[in-house]
Amino acid sequence: MGAPLSGELPTWARWTGTERATAFTLGVEEEAMFVTPHAWNLAGAIDEVLPRLPSAVAAHTSAETHAAAFELATGVHERVADAVGELRTLRAAMRHTAEGCALAVAAAGTHPFAVWRDVAVSTGARQALVYGSMRELARREPTFALHVHVGVPDAEDAVRVTNAMRVHLPVLLALSANSPFWQGRDTGLASARTPLFQAFPRVGIPRAFADYGDWAQTLDLLVRCEAFPEPTFLWWDVRLQPKLGTVEVRIMDAQTRVEATAALVALVQCLVRVEALEGFADPVAIGAPEVLDENRFLAARDGTDAALIDPAAERRVPLREIVADLLHACRPHAQDLGCTAELESVTQLLARPGDKHQLAVARSAPDRLHGLVASLAADYSPAA
């Protein structure tokens, strides 16, 4: 089926691109959890905390499906340092407000020992829609992710970038893996969040699209047939956001420390720019969805120890080699974007992976997983 003309696009699909001069601006969305000090279990407290937030912070905070979860969203920034600076401020304000409610805040891909009986669904209208659609799937333990939006002015460029970013998603997942525990057990996975979230529909790595018309027609059929009310109920690992004019990368686990978030945000921003201006992803890999799906699993299982499949070379390549090549390609773009320091800190994710740090803390803490959650809370927004 041919692509519709821009005038024939449904209203929701009209691309609101940024000007070329401000292409590759970014925004960060970060999910996190409320926990109770001492017991360190999840606390379904969003309705208690949200009204107490300063209005400037509340405007950047939203409820999630579960009452123990929330999302902080930065404004639009040109530089990673500015976005991360705002995120630090939001984290500090959330921690301060939560302390006033006798609560703490922590970030990781999963809560290490929560079980579904202990969670409640939020009361918001969107959350009610999710529960009505997902039924009891919505009551599984909450998961927490990091989302990065990068502005791309032209819709066709955005589709091309999204097709290419599919190749990089397993790398970003492996670097961000920060959820080795589930229901009090060491899962043997670096990112248990990934298969847990897979229970929802409309998740995973999307197919490649021929052009923007192909993408818009595909989604519009689902919207018109009431599969979901609008495209933000599509939870792919990377998706287009026409209303914002962004490519949104959603595959990453939430990071405990904001420094790790900064590294991942820089890598995403640089990769989008590389793919938009030069093209880096191998066309063979772009056209190999089965390989991408397998690499996604390998990344979730092995984290930074993963060796991913290169379909062109027909061999497995250690993640460290892949990251070294990506950093080499991204460095000139990082210089132009002003995020060289943050990009170079990606090597710290290889040296100190979130999943392995959690395992080490759990082994050394006297009360194991309770001590781990205490550590996660302490690292969320350290007091000045």
Helices and strands as residue ranges (DSSP letters): G 6-8, G 11-13, G 20-22, E 26-35, H 46-49, G 50-52, H 55-58, E 61-63, E 69-73, H 80-100, E 104-106, G 116-118, H 125-134, G 135-139, E 145-151, H 155-176, E 181-182, E 185-186, H 193-197, E 203-204, H 212-224, G 231-233, E 235-236, E 238-241, E 246-253, H 258-277, H 283-286, H 289-302, G 303-305, E 307-310, E 315-318, H 319-337, H 340-344, H 346-351, H 354-364, H 369-380
